């Protein structure tokens, strides 16, 4: 035996064919897993197409898209179009082909089909009644039962399968659509009774998605302030829910702690596209808050039924959205049950659950069925009465509006008649007879029998005819007046304008011509007088005064040719005069720059005669030039004196005087050759100073040698060698002299040590004699040394003959000391001046 089992939600229908109690899920022809109740009205092809692809268009409020049809089918005024005719909304199930597909899934042969249905709690009794009677029964679907809630059937299914066995209370959570319904059933004596139920709107989706949707919508609305009510928010959550999964996936892939940007978000009523930024931590926190709120709401609901938590024997979850671990964990924390007491059914299990009808005793639903039918009929009747009342109200409103429109039209017609009549008199005063005639016509349109308007119409016609004749005459005269004015025939223009004013006293053009002509006639005498005076000033070459007179002429007649010609003549004369002055100024500047004071003074005197407006300026320059000439002569004399001194100092190579006198001369006059000589003198002084510093250093080295400060002598000599490499040869000899003198001094001390030890001194190696002799020989000085008595014949020194004499250019032989006088001579730095 085949029966049809359907679960009907406000957004979809999911069904199965039960063959001998075994359900087989029905797959729609579009390949989707259920019949999605989103419809597209294809006007071009006169077809209705169902499917989930239409969901976004429906939520965007696009034309020809329908959804939530169970809210529409009880309304007899709701309709869709087919073949150009309005069709009642309940017929959309048949027109879209859904009923044919259900029939085909059960049996292709025509005949009655036994059907079991479970409606979602969101569908009203009126909508259920219309669907059962007008949709199913009229198409041979015999509904066996339809009042049992899907939650009760699911619990019945669990008991029959042995998943639940105990009597007690069972909590059912239903999230088969966007709303979360929760109810408590009591099982006793093999009967399930619903104790209470409630719902949370918008919480039937994945709660993490819900948290993300709230964040996105509220973030955008803070900028736009478009959404006001909670219904507006829920509508946008529902519409944007289709994108929540991909947003969650993007959020999960984000780097921890880094926000992500969700792009291309659009509200259903707004054309603009927005971007918003979210952080994973914020979404997790908000999800936790939502979970806590929902679980608290559910547990409070159960608690208010006076049901202790330990009396709850099981918790059942219906729907695909119970995937949030936080939610499941929070429920399990409240109800300490074994894992097998938590049962989860997916959407695909719903037709199987509805199939429980076929093995249940459905007589238990008879009272509920009658009540549902009665409630549905009552609701439909109420809707019908409300619609009729609304129709009567609209009809009464229409009639009232028609009467108000008629009254308003009559009132407006009366006002317009009065306005037209007032305008007739206004334009009559203004002598605008054309407007007077038009407003008379308007008055007659609103009151055709009005004699006053008829009389004014006739009068306006007569006056308009007379006015046309007068206007023709005026037009001819005013044209002649304008032509005379253009030709500057002032007297004729004046006469014509007077004639025009006689015809039309208010003519602005005639009055304008009259005033211009009168002004020109009155000013002609003045113009002649000023031209005569200008000619007199021109003859006297008083160009400024002449220009003043000509400007007076132009104040009367800006285009006066005589004045223009004379102004041009004066401008040409002034141009030549200005060129002469510019040339003299150039000559003056050249003479002043070249210090040709006589030529500059002569040029200034010419400028005094030529540039008369600036005579005082050039007179002052003459006086300044004379003073400058005297000062220049004094400076020249001083320059020549210093120049002769510099030449003499150069000849004498007195470089310091060259530098001193040269700087003094440069303060008087700049001279490149003089600067060159100063630089050469400074270079010479630098060379001399370096040589002097070198000699001074050599003197210091020699003083250190005399004082036997060999280290200081070598250190200073090394420094001099680095600073004055050109004297390398001389300093090499000094290094040699320091070395030999230090060596000789060491030998003498060695001999003295021998004497202290009691050795008889050898005549050739006598310490005192040898030391004194060495000192005399080294420094080239004579010492007064008394010869010591000799006990032995004097022997020659074993030193290398003449080695020191050759190097130091000194005579250190003993015979020299014997022949020298006994006077004492002190060594000086000159002794080392090699």
VOBA-960777 format. One record per residue: y negated, x, z negated of N, C-alpha, C in turn. Coordinates in steps of 0.2 Angstrom, whole numbers, plus 5000, padded with zeros to 4 digits. Example, Ala and Ser with C-alpha at 12.3 -4.5 7.8 and 13.67 -1.06 7.14 Angstrom:
<pts>
502850664961502250624961501650664961 501150644965500550684964500050644961 
</pts>
This chain:
<pts>
500650045000500050005000499450045000 498950035004498350065005497750035002 497350064997496750034995496150084995 495550064996494950104996494650114989 494550174987494150184981493550224982 493050194979492350224981491950234974 491650294974491150304969490450304973 489950254971489350244974488750264970 488450324972487850344969487250324973 486650334970486050314973485950354979 486250414979486150464985486750474989 487350454987487850464991488450414990 488950414994489550374993490150424994 490550434989491150474990491750434989 492250434994492850394993493450424995 494050384993494650404995495150344997 495650365000496150315002496750324998 496950274994497550284989498150254993 498650294994499250264997499750274992 499950214989500450214984500250254978 499650244976499350274970499150354971 499250374977499050444979498450444983 497850474980497250474983497150524989 496850504994496650555000495950555001 495550605000494850605001494650595008 494150555009493850535015493350585017 493450615023492950665026492550625031 491850625030491450595036491450625042 491250595047491350625054490850675055 490350685051489850745052490150805048 490750805045490950855042490750875035 490350835032490150845025490650815021 490550835014491050815009490950745006 490450705009490350645006489850605011 489750545010489250505014488550515011 488150555013487550565010487050515013 486750475008486350415010485650435012 485550485016484850495019484950485026 484450435028484550405035483950425039 484050435046483550455051483550395056 482950365057482850315062482650345068 483150355073483050385079482750325084 482150315084481850265088481950275096 481950335098482050345105482750325107 483250335103483950315105484150245102 483750215098483950155094484550165090 484650225086485150235082484950255075 485450245070485250275063485750325062 485550385060485950445058485950455051 486550465048486550485041486750555040 486550585034486750655033486250685028 486550745025486150785021485550815024 485550825031485050865034484450825034 484450755033483850715032483550715025 483850755021483550745014482850775013 482750835016482150875016481550825019 481750795024481250755028481050695024 481550665021481450605016480950625010 481150685007480750705001480050725003 479950745010479350765012478950705015 479250645014478850585016478750575023 479150615027479150605035479250535037 478950515043479050455045479750445048 480050385048480750365050481250395047 481150415040481750445036481750405030 482350385028482450335022482950375017 482850355011483350375006483250325000 483650334995483650294989483650214991 484150204996484150134999484350084994 484650094989484850044984484250014980 483750054980483150024978482749984983 482949984989482649944994483049884996 483649884996484049834999483949764995 483749764988483649694985482949664988 482549714991481849684993481949665001 481849595001481949565008481449585013 480849615010480349645015480449715017 480949745014481049815016481449815023 481349855027481649855034481649915038 482049925043482049975047482049945054 481949995060481849965066482449985070 482649935074483249935079483149895085 483149925091482949895097482349855097 481849885093481149855093481049795088 481649785084481549725080481749755072 481449725068481549735061482149715058 482549765055483149745052483149755044 483449705041483449705034483849775031 483649805026483849875024484549875023 484849825020485549825018486049835025 485749815030486149825037486249895039 485849945035485850015037486550045036 486950015032487650045031488050035037 487949975040488349955045488149995052 487449995052487150015058487250095059 487250125053487350205053488050225055 488550175054489250185056489650205049 489350205043489750215037490350175036 490150105037490750055036491250065041 491150075047491650085052492050155050 491750205048492150265046492650245040 492350205035492750195029493350145032 493250105036493750055038494250105042 494050145047494450185051494950235046 494650255040495050295036495550265033 495450195032496050155028496550135034 496250095039496650065044496250045050 496450075055496150065061496149985064 496649955061496749885063496249835059 495949785062495549745059495949705054 495549685048495849655043495549665036 495749635031495449645025495649705021 495249745018495349805015495149795007 495749805003495649804996495249864994 494749854990494249904988494049904981 494049964978493849974971493250014971 492749994966492150034967491850044959 491550104959491250114952490550134954 490050104952489350114953489050164948 488550204951488150244946487750194942 487650224936487150184931486450174934 486250214939485550214941485450154946 486050124949485950074953485950004950 485449964951485349904948485849844950 485849794945486349744946486149704953 485549694954485349664960485549704967 485449764966485749804972486449804973 486849804967487549804967487749734971 487449684969487649614971487549614979 486949634981486849634988487349674992 487449734989487949784993488649754993 488849724987489549694987489549634992 489049584992489149524996488949535003 488349565004488049565011488349625015 488549685011488749735015489549735016 489849735010490649745010490949675012 490849625008491249565009491149535016 490549545019490449515026490749555031 490949615029491349665034492049665032 492349615028493049615027493349665022 492849695017493049735012493149695006 493749685003493849634998493749684991 493249664987493149704981493549684976 494049724973494449704968494149714961 493749764960493349774954492849824955 492249814952491649854953491249864947 491449844941490949844935491149904930 491749934931491849994926491450054928 491150084923490750144924491250204925 491050244929491450304931491650344925 491250344919491450374913492050344910 492050284910492650244907493250264911 493150254917493750274922494050344921 493550384920493750454919494150464913 493950434907494250444901494950404902 494950354905495650314906496050364910 495850394915496250444919496450494914 496050524910496250574905496850554901 496750494898497250464893497950454897 497950434903498550414907498850484909 498450534910498750604911498950634905 498850614899499050644893498550694891 497950704894497550754892497150734885 497050674884496850644878497350594875 497450594869498050554866497750514859 497350554856497150524849496650464850 496650414845496150374845495550404841 494950374843494350404840493750404845 493250444844492650444848492650494853 492450484859492450534865491750534868 491450594869490750604871490850614879 490450574883490550584890489850604893 489750664896489150684900489250684907 488850644910488850624917488250654921 488350704926487850734930488050734937 488250674939488450664946487750664951 487150654948486550664952486050694948 485450694949484950734946484850714939 485050654937484950634930485550644926 485450664919486050674915486150614910 486750574912486850514908487350544902 487350514896487750534891487950464887 488550454886488850394882489350414878 489550374873490050374868490550314869 491150334870491750284870492150294864 492450234862492950234856493550204859 494050244858494750234860495150204854 495350144855495750114849496250064853 496850064850497350014853497350014861 497350074863497450084871496850054875 496250044871495750014875495150054873 494750064879494150104878493550064878 493050064873492450024872491850074872 491350054876490750094876490350074871 490150124866489750114860489050114862 488850164866488150164868488050214873 487450214877487350264882486650274883 486450334886485750344887485750404893 485150414895485050464900484450504899 484450564902483850614903483750624910 483150604912482950604919482850684921 483150694927483050764930483450824927 483850804922484250854918484950854921 485150824926485750824929485950884933 485450924935485550984939485651044934 485851104937485951164933485351174929 485351184923484851194919484351254920 484751304922484351364924483851354930 484151314935483751294941483251244939 483351204934482851154931482251194928 482451254924481851294921481451324927 481851354932481451384938481051334941 481251274943480851224946480251204942 480351194935479751184931479251234932 479451294931478951354932478651354938 478951344944478651354950478151294951 478351234950477951174951477351174946 477451194940476851194936476351244937 476651304939476151364941475751344947 476051304952475551284958475151234956 475351184952474951124950474351144945 474451204942473851224938473251244942 473451264949472851284954472651224957 473051174959472851124963472651054959 473051044953472950984949473050924953 473650924957473750874961474250824958 474650844953475150804950474850784943 474950714942474650684936475250664931 475650614934476150584930476850624929 477250604925477950634924478350614930 478150554933478550534939478350584945 477750604945477550654951477950714950 477950744944478350804943479050794945 479350744942480050734944480250724951 479750694955479850694962479850754965 479350804963479350874966479950914964 480250904958480850944956481350924960 481450854961482050834966481950854973 481350854975481250884982481350954983 481150994978481251064979481851094976 482351044973482951064971483451094976 483251084982483751104988483651184989 483051214986482951284987483051324980 483251284975483351314969483951374969 484451354972485051404972484851474975 484451474981484251534984483751574980 483251534976482851564972483151594966 483651564963484051594957484451654960 484651654966485051714968484551774969 483951754971483351804972483151834965 483151794960482951814954483551854951 484151844952484651884949484651954952 484451954959484452024962483852064960 483452034957482752074955482952134950 482552184950482552234946482352214939 482752224933482552204927481852214925 481552164922480852174920480352164925 480552164932480052164937480052084940 479452064941479351994943479551984951 479751924953479851914960479351864962 479251864969478751814972479151764976 479051694974479351644978478851614983 479051624989478551604994478651544998 478151525002478251465006478451395002 478151384996478251324992477751274994 477951214996477451164998477651094994 477151064992477150994989477250944994 477550884992477750834997477050805000 476550804996475950774998475350825000 475550885000475050935002475250975008 474850985013474951025019475051105017 474651125012474651195011475251225008 475351295010475951325007475751375002 476151384997475951424991476451474989 476251534986476651584983476551584976 477151594972477051594965477551654962 477351684957477751734954478051714947 478751734947479151714941479451774938 479651774932479951834928480651804926 481151844927481851824925481851804917 481551844913481551834906481251774904 480651754908480351684906480851634908 481151634913481651584915482251574910 482451634908483051634903482751594897 482151614895481851584889481851514889 481551494895481451414896482051384897 482551414900483251384900483551374893 483451424889483751414882483351354878 482751354879482351294876482651224879 482751224885482951154888483651144886 484051194885484751184883484751154876 484351194871484251164864483951094864 483551084868483251014868483750964870 484150974875484650924877485150914872 485450974870485950964865485750934859 485150944857484850914851484850844852 484550824858484550754860485250714860 485750744862486350714863486650714856 486650764852486950764845486550714841 485950704841485550654838485750584840 485850574846486150514849486750494846 487250544845487950534842487850514835 487350554831487250554824486950484823 486550454827486250394826486750334826 487350344829487850294830488350304823 488150344819488450354812489150384814 489250424819489850454820489850524818 490250554813490250624811490450664817 490350724817490550774822491250784822 491550774816492350784816492750724819 492350664820492650604822492650614830 492350654833492350664840492950704842 493350664846493950694848494050734855 493450724858493450754865492850754868 492650794873492050794877492250804884 491950754888492150764895491450774899 491550814904490950834909491150804916 490650764919490750744925490250774930 490450804935489950824940489950904941 489650924947489750994949489251044945 488751014941488251054939488351084932 488851074929489051094922489251164923 488851214925488951284926488651324921 488151304918487751344913488051354907 488251424906488651444900488251424893 487551434893487251424887487351344885 487351304890487451234888488151214886 488651244889489351234887489451264880 489151324879489251354873488851314867 488351294868487951254863488351184861 488651154866489051094865489651114861 489951164862490551184859490351204851 489751234850489551254844489451184839 489251134842489151074839489851034837 490351034842490951004841491551054841 491851064836492351114835493051084837 493151084844493751064847494151114850 494751104851495151154855494951154862 495051204866494851214873495051154877 495651124876495951074880495651004879 495251004874494850944873494250934877 494050994880493450994884493650984891 493550934895493850914901493250914906 493350944912492850954917493150924923 492750874926492950844933492350854937 492550874943492050884949491850824953 491350824957491250774961491850754966 492250804968492750784972493350744969 493350744962493850714958493650634957 493050614959492750554958493250494961 493350504968493850454971494450444967 494750504965495350504961495350464955 494750474952494650434945494550364946 494150344952494150274953494850244955 495250284957495950254959496350234953 496050244947496350224941496350144940 495850114944495850044944496450014946 496850044951497450014954498050004949 497950044943498550044938498250024932 497649994932497449964925497449894925 497449864920497349794919496649774920 496449744926495749734927495449674924 495949634921495749574918495249584912 495249644909494749664904494049664906 493949674913493249674916493049604918 493449554918493249494921492549464918 492449474911491849444908491249494910 491349554911490849604913490649594920 491149574924491049554931490649494932 490749444928490349384929489649394926 489649434921488949454918488549494924 488849534927488549584932488349534938 488749494940488549444945487949404943 488049374937487449334935486849374934 486849434932486249474931485949494938 486449504942486249524949485849464952 486149404952485849344955485249334952 485149334945484549324941484049374944 484249434944483749484946483449474953 483949454958483749444965483349384965 483449334961483049274961482349294958 482349334953481649354950481249394956 481649434959481349474965481049424970 481449374972481249324977480649284975 480649264968480049224966479449274966 479549334964479049384963478749394970 479149404975478949414982478549354985 478849284983478549224985477849224982 477849234975477149234972476749284975 476949344977476549394980476349374986 476749334990476549314997476049254996 476149214991475549164990474949194988 475049244984474349284981474049314987 474449344992474149374997473849325002 474149265003473949215007473249195005 473249174998472649154995472049204995 472249264995471749324995471549325002 471949315007471749315014471249265016 471449195013470949145015470349155011 470349175005469749195001469349245005 469649295008469349345011469049315018 469349275021469149245027468449205026 468549165020467949125018467349165016 467549215013466949265011466649295017 467149315022466849345028466449295032 466649235032466149185035465549175032 465549165025464949165021464549225022 464849275022464449345022464149345029 464549325034464249325041463649275042 463749215039463149175039462549205036 462649235030462149255026461849315030 462249355033461949415036461549395043 461849335046461449305051460749285050 460749255044460149225041459649285040 459949335037459549395035459249435042 459749435046459549465053459049425057 459049365056458549315059457849335056 457849335049457249345046456949415048 457449465048457249535050456949535057 457249505061457049505068456349465069 456249415065455649385065455049425063 455249465057454749505054454549565059 455049585063454949645068454549615074 454649555075454149525081453449525079 453249515073452549515071452349585071 452749635068452549705067452449735074 452849725079452749755086452249715089 452049655088451449625091450849655089 450849675082450249715080450149785083 450749815084450749875087450649875095 450649815098450549805105451149835109 451749835105452349855109452749795111 452549765116452749705118453549705121 453749755123454449765125454949755119 454749795113455149785107455049715104 454449685105454349615103454749565106 454849575113455249535117456049545115 456249605114456949615112457049585105 456649595100456749565094456749485094 456349455099456349385099457049365102 457349405107458049385109458549385103 458449435099458949445093458849385088 458249365087458049305083458449245086 458349235092458649175096459449175096 459749245095460449245095460649215088 460349235083460549205076460249135075 459749115078459549045078459249015084 459748995089459548975096458948925096 458948875091458448825092457848835088 457648895086457048915083456448915088 455948865087455448865091454948925091 454848945085454449005084454649065088 455249075087455549135091455449125099 455549065101455449045108454749055110 454249035106453549045108453349115108 453649155103453449235103453849265109 454349245111454749275117454249265123 454049195124453549185130452949225129 452649235123452049265123452149345124 452649365122452849435123452949455130 453249405134453349415141452649415145 452149375143451549375146451149435144 451149455138450749515136451049575139 451749575140452049635143451849645150 451849585154451549585161450849615161 450449595157449749615157449749695155 450149705150450149775148450449825154 450849795158451149835163450549855168 450149805170449649815175449149865172 448949855165448449905162448749975162 449449975161449750045160449750075167 449850035173449750065179449050095180 448550065179447850085179447750145175 448050145169447950195164448250265167 448850255170449250305172448950345178 448650305182448250335188447650375185 447250345181446650375178446850445174 447350435170447550495166447750555170 448150535175448350595180447750625183 447250595185446650625188446350665182 446350635176445950675171446350745169 447050735169447450795168447350845174 447250825180447150875185446450905185 445950865183445350895182445350945177 445650935171445750975166446051045168 446551035172446951095174446451145178 446051105182445651145187444951165184 444851145177444351165173443651135176 443751075178443151035180443050985174 442651015170442650985163442250925163 441750915168441350855168441750795171 442150805176442550755179443150735174 443350785170443950775166443650725160 443050745158442750705153442650625155 442350615161442250555164442950515164 443450545167444150515168444450495161 444350535156444650525150444250465146 443650465147443250405145443550335148 443650335154443950275158444650265155 445050315154445750295151445650275144 445150295140445150265133444850195133 444550175138444250105139444850065140 445350085144445950045145446450045139 446550105136446950115130446650155125 446250125120445950155115446350205111 446950185110447450225106447750285109 447650295116447950345120447850415117 448350455114448250515112448050565117 448350555123448250605128447550605131 447350535132446650535134446150565129 446250545123445850575118445850655118 446450685119446450755119446050785125 446150755131445750775136445050765135 444850715132444150705131443850755126 444250775121443950825116443950895119 444450915123444450975127443850985132 443750935136443250935141442550935137 442450895132441850895128441650965125 442250995122442151065119441951115124 442351115130442151165135441451155138 441251095139440551085141440051115136 440151095130439751125124439751195124 440351225125440351295124440251345130 440051315136439951345142439251385141 438751355138438151395137438251455132 438651445127438751495122439051555126 439551535130439951595134439451635138 439051595142438551635146438051685142 437851655136437451695132437851755129 438451755127438851805124438951855130 439151835136439251875142438651925143 438051885143437451925144437351985139 437451965133437352015128437852075129 438452055131438952105132438752155137 438452125143438252175148437752215146 437252195141436752235139437052295135 437552285130437852335126438252385131 438552355136438852405141438352455144 437852425146437352475149437052525144 437152505138436952555132437452595130 438052585133438752625131438952605124 438652545121438852525114439552485115 440052515116440652485118440952435112 440852455106441052415100440752355100 440052355101439652295100439852245106 439952285112440152245118440752205117 441252235114441852205113441852145108 441352155103441252095098441052035102 440552045107440251995110440751955115 441252005118441751975122442251935118 442451955112442851915108442551855106 441951845105441651785104441751735110 441651765116441851725122442551705122 443051745121443751725121443851675115 443451675110443551625105443451555107 442951545113442851485116443351475122 443451525125443951525131444351585132 444951575129445451635129445651665135 445551625141445751645147445151665152 444551675149443951685153444051745157 443951745164444051805168443551855167 442951835166442351875166442451925160 442651885154442751925148443351975149 443851955152444451995153444352055157 443952045162443752105167443352155163 442852125159442452175155442852215150 443252175146443752205141444152265144 444452245150444852295154444452355155 443752345158443352405159443152445153 443052415147442952455141443552495139 444152455140444752495138444852555142 444752555149444852615153444352665151 443652645149443252695147443452725140 443652685136443952715129444552755130 444952735135445552785136445352855138 444852855143444652925145444352955139 443952925135443552955129444052975124 444652935123445152955118445553015121 445653025127445953085130445553145129 444853135130444453195129444453215122 444453165117444453185110445153215108 445653195111446353225110446353295112 446053305118446053375121445653425116 445153395114444653445110445053455103 445353405100445753415094446353465095 446653465101447153515102446953585103 446353585106446053655107445853675100 445553635096445353655089445953675085 446553645085447153655081447353725084 447353735090447653805093447153865090 446553845091446053905088446153915081 446253865077446353865070446953905068 447553885072448153915070448153995072 447754015077447754085079447154115076 446854085071446254115067445654135071 445654095077445054105081444454065078 444154085073443654035069443054015074 442854065078442254055082442353995087 442954005090443153945095443253885092 443553885086443753825082443053785080 442553835078441953805076441553775082 441653805088441353775094441653715096 442253705095442653645097442453585092 442353605086442153555081441453525082 441053575085440353545086440453505092 440853515097440953465103441253405100 441653405096441953345093441453305089 440953335086440453305082440053255087 439953285093439553245098439953195102 440653205102441053165106441353105102 441653125096441953085092441453055086 441053015089440452995084440752955078 441252915078441452885072441652925067 441852995069442153035064441653105063 441053095064440553145064440653185057 440653145052440653175045441253215044 441853195047442453235046442353305050 442153305056442053365060441553415057 441053385054440453425051440753455045 441153425041441553455035441953505037 442353495043442753555045442453615047 441853605050441453665052441253705046 441053675041440853715035441453745032 442053705032442653745030442853795034 442753795040442953855045442553915044 441853895043441453955041441653995035 441853955030442053985024442754025025 443153995028443854025030443754085034 443254085038443054145042442854205038 442454195033442254245028442854275024 443254225022443854245018444354285022 444454265028444854295033444654365034 443954375035443754445036443854485030 443754465024443954495018444654515017 445054475019445754485018445954535024 445654535030445854575035445654645033 445054655030444854725027445354745022 445554705017445954725012446654745015 446854705020447554715023447554785027 446954795030446954865034446954925029 446654915023446654965018447354975015 447654925014448354935011448754965016 448654935023449154965028449055035029 448455065028448355135029448655175023 448655145017448955175011449755175012 450055125015450755115016450955165022 450555175027450755225032450755295029 450255315025450155375021450755385017 450955335013451555345009452255355013 452255315018452855325023452855405025 452255425027452255495029452455545024 452255535018452355575012453055555009 453455505012454055485009454055465002 453455435000453355404993453655334993 454255324992454555264994454355204988 454255224982454055184977453455154979 452955194981452255164983452355124989 452755144994452855095000453055024998 453555024993453754954991453254914987 452854954983452354914979451854894983 451554934988450954914992451254864997 451854875000452154825004452154755002 452354744995452354674993451654644992 451254694990450554664989450254644996 450454685001450154665008450454605010 451154585009451454525011451154465007 450854475002450554414998449954395002 449654445006449054435010449254405017 449754435020449954415027450754435028 451054385031451754395033451754445039 452254495039452254545044453054565044 453354555049454054575050454154655050 453754695053453854765053453754795046 453254765042453154785035453754765031 454054705032454654695028455254745030 455254765036455754815038455654875034 455054905034454854965031455054955023 454854905020455054895013455754895012 456154865016456854865015457154945016 456854975021457055045021456855085015 456255075013456055115007456455095001 456655035000457055014994457755044995 458055055001458655085002458555165000 458055195002457955265000457855274993 457555224990457455234982458155224979 458555184982459255174979459655234980 459555264985459955334987459755384982 459055394981458755444976458955424969 458955364967459155344960459855354959 460355344964461055364964461155434963 460755474967460755554966460555574959 460055544957459755564950460255544945 460555484946461055464941461655514941 461855534947462455584948462255644944 461655674945461455734942461455734935 461155674932461155664925461855664922 462355634926463055634924463355704924 463155744929463455814929463155854923 462555834921462255874915462655854909 462755784908463155764902463855794902 464155804908464855834908464755904906 464255944908464156014906464056024899 463655974896463555974889464155964885 464655924887465255914884465655974884 465656014890465956074891465756124886 465056134885464756174881464956164874 465056094872465256074865465956074864 466356094870467056104870467356034869 467055974871467355914871467655894878 468255924879468555924885468755854887 469055814883469255744885468655704887 468055704883467455664885467255694892 467255754893467055784900467455764905 468155764904468555734909468455664911 468455624906468355544906467655534910 467155564908466455554912466555574919 466855634920466955664927467355614931 467855584928468255534932467855474934 467455454930467055394931466555414937 466255474936465755494942466155504948 466755524948467155534954467255474958 467355414954467455354957466855324959 466255334956465655304958465255344964 465455414964465055454969465655494973 465955464978466555494981466255554986 465655544988465355594992465355664989 465355674982465255734979465955754976 466455734980467155754977467355824977 467055864981467155934981466855974975 466255954974465955984968466255964961 466455904961466855874955467455904954 467855924960468455964959468356024956 467856064957467756124954467656124947 467256064945467156054938467756044934 468256004937468855984934469256054933 469256104938469556164937469256204932 468556204931468156244926468356214919 468456154918468656124912469356144910 469756144915470456164913470456234911 470156284915470156354913469856374907 469256334905468956354899469356324893 469656274894470056244888470656294887 470956324893471556364892471356434889 470756454891470556514887470356504880 470056454878469956434871470656434867 471156404870471756394867472056464865 471956514870472256584869471856614864 471256604863470856644858471156624851 471256554850471456534844472156554842 472556564847473256594846473156664844 472756704846472656774844472356774836 471856734835471656724828472156714823 472656674825473256654821473656724819 473656764824474056824824473756874819 473056874819472656914814472756894807 472756824806472856804799473556814796 474056834801474756844798474756924797 474256964797474257034796474457084801 474457064807474557104813473957144815 474057204817473557244819473257224826 472657204826472357184832472357234837 472557214843472557264849471857264852 471657314854470957324856470757274862 471257274866471157224872471157154870 471557134864471657064862471257054856 470757094854470357074849470057004849 470156964844470056894844469256874845 468856904840468156894840467856924847 468056984848467757014854467956974860 468556954861468856924867468456854867 468456814861468156754862467456754864 467056794861466356804863466256824870 466756864872466656894879466856834884 467356794882467556734886466956684886 466656674881466156624881465556654885 465356714885464856744889465056734896 465656754898465856754905465856684907 466056634903466156564906465456534907 465056544903464356504904463856554908 464056614909463556654913463056684908 463056684902462556704897462656774894 462156804892462256874888462256854881 462656894877462756884870462556954867 462256954861462157014858462657034853 463157064855463757084851463857154849 463857174843463957244841464657264842 464757324845465457344847465757364840 466357344840466757354834467157424835 467257464829467557534830468257524832 468457564837469057564840469557614837 470057604835470557654833471057674838 471057634843471457654849471057654855 471257694860470857684867470957614869 470357594873470357534876470757524882 471157464882471657454887471357394891 471557404897471357344902471757284900 471457224901471757164900472257144905 472757114903473357094908473157034912 472657014911472456954916472456964923 472556914927472456924934471756944936 471757004940471057034941470656974945 470056974943469456934946469656864948 470156834945470356764946469856714944 469556724938469056684936468356694939 468256764941467656774944467556744951 468156744954468156714961467956634960 468256604955468256524955467556504952 467356534947466756514944466156544946 466256594950465656634952465256674946 465756694942465456724935465756794935 465456844931465656914930465956914923 466556914922466856914915467156984913 467057044917467357104915466957134909 467357174905467157204899466557244900 466557284905465957334907465357294907 465357234909464657194910464357184903 464857174898464557154891464357224888 464557274890464357334887463757364889 463557344895462857364898462357314897 462557254894461957204893461657224887 461057194887460557204881460857164875 460557184869460857144863460457084862 460057054867459756994865460256934866 460056884862460456824862460156774867 460556744871460356694876460756634875 460456574874460756504873460956474880 461556444880461756414887461356344887 461156324894460856264895461256234901 461056164902461356124907461256154914 460756194915460656224921461156274923 461556304918462056354919462656324923 462656254923463256224927462956184933 462356204935462156164941462356204947 462956184949463256224955462956204962 
</pts>
